């Protein structure tokens, strides 16, 4: 009897130790945050990342779009996943994704996941500027690496990840990938929605509901940028760039500004620009353009799919005029403009600094009094030998134009800047140029 009791105690001890060991292992493997690499395509000026989807996993390159509502990809013949499950219309997941259609297998290839009564989403191609109906489904997402901020630790397999797949030539729509950089098969959406990648990952793993971008200014050969999901630290060889962040509120436009207009607030990211300065001098333009009016016009939003910041004509012209005057004081010689830019200069008359060409500094003065400083590396674009142009473009909007945003800040102005989108506190953290700290967004991490 004593022997039996001792044996029972031994087995119980083993089970307890085994449970504790498993608990510790689970605790250790819980992601601190996630990291994905960012590649710049120097011909299209697009930024993309790679994920694996399905079983067996298929590698998919996706253009990063902070305005798109979800991840969508073209699911051709090579995507035949045994773990893919369609999401049906009318279900909780379909409603969460704001699915609009109920799709059948008509005109679909017979493949895994093709079912009747599938929840339909509307993926948008921001370069072709059109959308099409796509199937909503869930599958295993992988090649998303956990991180401690300094390095990628391990590949994480994310089950039940929601996305939309679009069949090639569906309903006669051809070339749905039109305009995407070569090799890309879809778009990674990072908008403020329930099924964007940041929301799904942070909710599933109980992480801080935030993501950060560090867009590289160079090609793949010179290093990769970073997309962090779940919070910092954000190490940029070897600095923790989160120490340089200052914050301004993220503004919600009460009117939809995306390709699908409805009565819901916009899911895009807006900030409150109060004024613009050139070398400390305030640019004179109608400041009412900086506010969002009753129709949803005006204001300032952020975009990763337009290469250069677009400005309302009534903002663009005074900015260019003031920049040219300040440049002339510095004896910078103006030359003929090169489209799409309105002011170009002889680079031989421009000095060099740690933050790029020595040109007038453009400041965006934001709500709270903080300033986003745009130095030469982010304000100037090399267009030809000995020719640098001011990297802002005329949005072509005049008084009375249809619904449009006054300022859309583009990718070139983001490069080598760290941007953190805190979706709980609804604020944007930004570093201004990391070049000031002898750091940048191009790394050779082991992903």
ABEGO torsion letter per residue (X at the ends): XAAAAAAAAAAAAAAAAAAAAAAAAAAAABBABBBBBBBBBAAAGBBBBBBBBEOBBBBBBBBBBAABABBBBBBBAABBBAABBBBBBGBAAAAAAGBABBBBABGBBBBBGBBBGBBBBBBBBAAAGBBBBBBBBBBBBBGBBBBAGABBABBBBBBGBBBBBBBBGBGGBBGAABGBBBGBAEBBBABBBAABAAAAAAAAAGBBBBBBBBBBABBAAAEBBBBBBGEOBBBBOABBAAAABBBBBBBBBABBABABBBABBBABBBBBBABBBBGGBBBBBBAAAABBBAAGBEEBBBBAABABBBBBAAAAAAAAAAAAAAAAAAGBBBBBBBOABABBBBAAABBBBAAEBBBBBBBBBBBGGBBBBBBAAAABBBABBGBBBBBBBBAGBBBGBBBBBABBBBAAAABGBBBBBBAAAGBBBBAEBAAAAGBBABBBBBX
